[in-house]
Amino acid sequence: MAIGEERARNRRGIRGWLNPYHYNAERWAYVFQRVSGVAILLYVIGHLGDTSFFVGGPTGTGPSASSWAFIGSIFENSFGHLILILLTLILFFHGANGIRLVLTEFGLIFKRPSAIEYPYKAKSLSSGQKYLIAVAIAVAVLAAIWAFLVLFEGMG
């Protein structure tokens, strides 16, 4: 490869960053960690607003019968249950993957450093990293299954 071609390949800019074909499992888990963090933040903000409205705001007048009926109409159906299951999946993956990221940050699951050899392959995605990503996915799926069984037990 000529120097000009290599330089052009390295200057892909934002298109190179957004290209999903160059990601490994660790990168996908990291990206999903960031996306799920934003989703959880938006949920918490919405939940605080909804709860504040539900209890009557600063005056604290309490919930009315129509407020209970409105909240029940949102979550006491199949669509609301699926949203809660998705939320459970996101929360549990975010938590378990966050533990993996903390362990990585503290250097507890890295391989020992070795000499850099071309072509360079990242040493950070060790078997321990892959195992912990799989554990995070498994924990999230089990939590979602549990939420499904709890939420849909009384329906039908």
C-alpha positions as CSV (number, residue, x, y, z in Angstrom):
1,M,0.0,0.0,0.0
2,A,1.4,3.4,-0.9
3,I,1.8,6.1,1.7
4,G,-0.8,8.2,0.1
5,E,-3.4,5.4,0.1
6,E,-2.6,4.6,3.8
7,R,-2.9,8.3,4.7
8,A,-6.3,8.5,2.9
9,R,-7.5,5.4,4.7
10,N,-6.5,6.8,8.1
11,R,-8.3,10.1,7.3
12,R,-11.8,8.6,7.0
13,G,-13.1,11.1,9.6
14,I,-16.6,10.7,10.9
15,R,-17.5,8.2,8.2
16,G,-14.8,5.9,9.5
17,W,-16.0,6.3,13.1
18,L,-19.6,5.5,12.2
19,N,-18.7,2.5,10.1
20,P,-20.0,-0.5,12.1
21,Y,-18.0,-3.1,10.2
22,H,-14.8,-2.2,11.9
23,Y,-16.1,-2.8,15.5
24,N,-15.3,-5.8,17.6
25,A,-17.5,-7.1,20.5
26,E,-15.8,-4.8,23.0
27,R,-16.5,-1.7,20.9
28,W,-20.2,-2.7,20.4
29,A,-20.6,-3.2,24.1
30,Y,-19.0,0.2,24.8
31,V,-21.2,1.9,22.2
32,F,-24.3,0.3,23.7
33,Q,-23.2,1.3,27.2
34,R,-23.2,5.0,26.1
35,V,-26.5,4.7,24.2
36,S,-28.2,2.9,27.0
37,G,-26.9,5.5,29.5
38,V,-28.6,8.2,27.5
39,A,-31.8,6.2,27.3
40,I,-31.8,5.6,31.0
41,L,-31.2,9.3,31.7
42,L,-34.1,10.2,29.5
43,Y,-36.3,7.6,31.2
44,V,-35.3,9.0,34.7
45,I,-36.1,12.6,33.6
46,G,-39.4,11.5,32.2
47,H,-40.2,9.4,35.2
48,L,-39.4,12.2,37.6
49,G,-41.6,14.6,35.6
50,D,-44.4,12.0,35.4
51,T,-44.2,11.3,39.2
52,S,-44.2,15.0,40.0
53,F,-47.3,15.5,37.9
54,F,-48.9,12.3,39.3
55,V,-48.6,13.4,43.0
56,G,-49.8,16.9,42.3
57,G,-46.5,18.8,41.8
58,P,-45.2,21.2,44.5
59,T,-48.6,21.5,46.2
60,G,-48.7,17.7,46.8
61,T,-52.4,17.4,46.4
62,G,-52.0,13.7,45.7
63,P,-53.2,11.5,42.9
64,S,-56.8,11.6,41.7
65,A,-58.8,8.7,40.4
66,S,-58.3,9.9,36.9
67,S,-54.5,10.0,37.3
68,W,-54.6,6.4,38.5
69,A,-56.7,5.4,35.5
70,F,-54.4,7.2,33.1
71,I,-51.2,5.5,34.5
72,G,-53.0,2.2,34.5
73,S,-54.0,2.6,30.8
74,I,-50.3,3.2,29.9
75,F,-48.7,0.3,31.6
76,E,-51.4,-2.3,32.2
77,N,-51.5,-3.6,28.6
78,S,-49.2,-5.7,26.4
79,F,-47.4,-2.7,24.9
80,G,-46.7,-1.1,28.3
81,H,-45.4,-4.5,29.5
82,L,-43.1,-4.8,26.5
83,I,-41.7,-1.3,27.2
84,L,-41.0,-2.3,30.9
85,I,-39.3,-5.5,29.7
86,L,-37.1,-3.5,27.3
87,L,-36.3,-1.1,30.1
88,T,-35.3,-4.1,32.3
89,L,-33.1,-5.5,29.5
90,I,-31.4,-2.1,29.1
91,L,-30.9,-1.5,32.8
92,F,-29.5,-4.9,33.6
93,F,-27.1,-4.9,30.6
94,H,-26.0,-1.4,31.5
95,G,-25.3,-2.4,35.0
96,A,-23.4,-5.6,34.2
97,N,-21.5,-4.1,31.4
98,G,-20.6,-1.2,33.7
99,I,-19.0,-3.6,36.1
100,R,-16.9,-5.0,33.2
101,L,-15.9,-1.5,32.2
102,V,-14.9,-0.6,35.8
103,L,-12.8,-3.8,36.0
104,T,-11.2,-2.9,32.7
105,E,-10.5,0.7,33.9
106,F,-8.7,-0.6,37.0
107,G,-6.7,-3.0,34.8
108,L,-8.0,-6.2,36.5
109,I,-8.9,-8.1,33.4
110,F,-6.2,-7.1,30.9
111,K,-3.5,-9.4,29.6
112,R,0.1,-8.6,30.3
113,P,1.6,-6.1,28.0
114,S,3.7,-7.6,25.1
115,A,5.8,-6.3,22.3
116,I,3.8,-4.6,19.5
117,E,3.8,-6.7,16.4
118,Y,2.4,-5.7,13.0
119,P,-0.5,-6.2,12.2
120,Y,-1.5,-4.8,15.6
121,K,-4.3,-6.5,17.3
122,A,-5.9,-5.0,20.4
123,K,-4.9,-6.9,23.5
124,S,-7.8,-5.4,25.5
125,L,-10.3,-7.9,24.2
126,S,-9.0,-10.9,26.1
127,S,-11.0,-14.0,26.8
128,G,-12.0,-12.5,30.1
129,Q,-13.5,-9.5,28.4
130,K,-15.4,-11.6,26.0
131,Y,-16.6,-13.8,28.9
132,L,-17.8,-10.7,30.8
133,I,-19.6,-9.3,27.8
134,A,-21.4,-12.7,27.4
135,V,-22.2,-12.6,31.1
136,A,-23.7,-9.1,30.8
137,I,-25.9,-10.2,27.9
138,A,-27.0,-13.4,29.8
139,V,-27.8,-11.4,32.9
140,A,-29.9,-8.9,30.9
141,V,-31.7,-11.7,29.0
142,L,-32.5,-13.6,32.2
143,A,-33.8,-10.4,33.8
144,A,-36.0,-9.7,30.8
145,I,-37.3,-13.2,30.9
146,W,-38.1,-12.8,34.5
147,A,-39.8,-9.5,33.9
148,F,-41.8,-11.1,31.1
149,L,-43.0,-13.9,33.4
150,V,-43.9,-11.4,36.1
151,L,-45.7,-9.0,33.9
152,F,-47.6,-11.4,31.6
153,E,-48.5,-13.9,34.3
154,G,-51.8,-12.3,35.0
155,M,-52.7,-11.4,31.4
156,G,-54.6,-13.5,29.0
